[in-house]
Amino acid sequence: MATVALLGASGYSGQETLDRVLRHPELEVVALGSDSLAGEPAAALDVRLNGSLPRFVGNEEALASGADLVFACLGHDRAALLEPPADTVVVDLSGAHRLQDAALYPAWYGFDHPRPAGLAAWSYAIPELFPPAGPLISNPGCYATAAILALEPIKHAIEPASVVVDAKSGVSGAGRELKQSSHAGFVLENVSPYKVGAHQHAPEIGQALGFPVCFVPHLLPVRRGLLATCYVQPTADGLRALLEEAYADSDVVRVLPEGVVPELARVQHTDGAEIGIFDDRATSHAVVICAIDNLGKGAAGQALQNANLALGFEQTLGLRLTGVLV
């Protein structure tokens, strides 16, 4: 068994990560970190959490617990201050270590990175495309995950300047903290673009692909799920074949048969991803669509998948991949 500490366990991504850890046959929770719930029993987060789980402690105490594996589900600026313990696998679910160039953080995240020299030690990891290369793992953003899954295998067969990523996510992507933009009165009966031309996942996508893309996110009136529709100009034939080859051995990412469209309903509450590719009859463009759960493959599911690889476990242990949810 490997021991686990969760920092920021009371947030959406923290709770979703905890849920997966609890179903994992090789992981044992030894510390639950939450500055707001420190001293409270686990049931203070959810009454279904009882039994042998430890009480909440502050995040610094959880980090110092000596666990083999740490999931950091903290805000970007707080996670940037982390001092990873030696001989520990740390998976950071924030954006604090996603960008290799520290100079980008003020413009895209709103703060100067406090540990710029340490960024190189973190490996940005999407298991199907670039697995973790060390114990310090930067878990990709939800929008970035969907866009990169759709575009990375075909990036040498498309015109970079043509790429437009139109993405839509459920309200849980904004986190559990209350915001005016996540109030029911704003979200329900509404679809709203936000951070147009200025979303922090844009440089992350560009860093992974090697070229910038036009990216616009939208907020959907649903709890969870994310759909990225990518418009591209092919420069060669065989885009479908490239996608199918890239994910042929994956238990997580599925390229759908011709004519079948990805849907939020099939990926919500799961850790899988669906990809569809289509030719546009009116133009010479191709359309690549990726659907994921923003809290699953877009956060906690991918974090556990990365941790499994770093610890030498089967990468799908603890993931939600089976079943036919209605």
CORRAGI-V142517 format. One record per residue. D_FIRST is the distance of its C-alpha to the first C-alpha in whole Angstrom. Layout:
D_FIRST
D_FIRST
This chain:
0
4
7
10
13
16
20
22
20
24
25
25
23
21
21
20
17
16
17
15
12
12
13
10
8
5
5
7
10
11
15
17
20
24
27
29
27
26
26
26
23
21
24
26
25
25
26
23
21
21
19
16
16
17
20
21
22
24
22
23
21
18
18
19
16
14
11
10
11
14
16
20
22
25
29
30
32
29
26
29
29
25
24
21
19
19
16
14
14
17
18
21
23
26
29
29
28
29
32
33
36
36
40
39
37
40
42
39
37
39
38
38
35
34
32
34
33
29
29
29
26
25
24
25
23
24
22
25
27
26
22
21
22
20
17
20
20
23
23
26
28
29
33
32
29
32
35
33
31
35
37
35
35
39
40
42
44
45
47
45
48
48
45
44
41
42
39
38
35
35
35
31
31
33
30
31
33
37
39
43
42
39
41
42
46
45
42
44
47
46
45
45
44
43
42
45
45
43
39
36
35
38
37
34
35
38
36
33
37
39
42
42
42
44
42
42
40
41
40
40
40
37
34
31
32
33
36
37
40
41
45
45
48
48
49
48
48
44
42
41
40
38
36
35
34
32
30
31
27
25
24
24
27
30
34
36
39
43
44
41
40
37
36
34
34
32
30
29
26
24
23
25
28
32
35
38
41
45
48
50
54
56
55
53
50
46
44
40
38
35
33
30
28
28
25
23
24
26
23
20
19
20
18
15
16
17
13
12
15
14
11
12
11
14
15
16
13
13
17
20
22
24
27
30
31
34
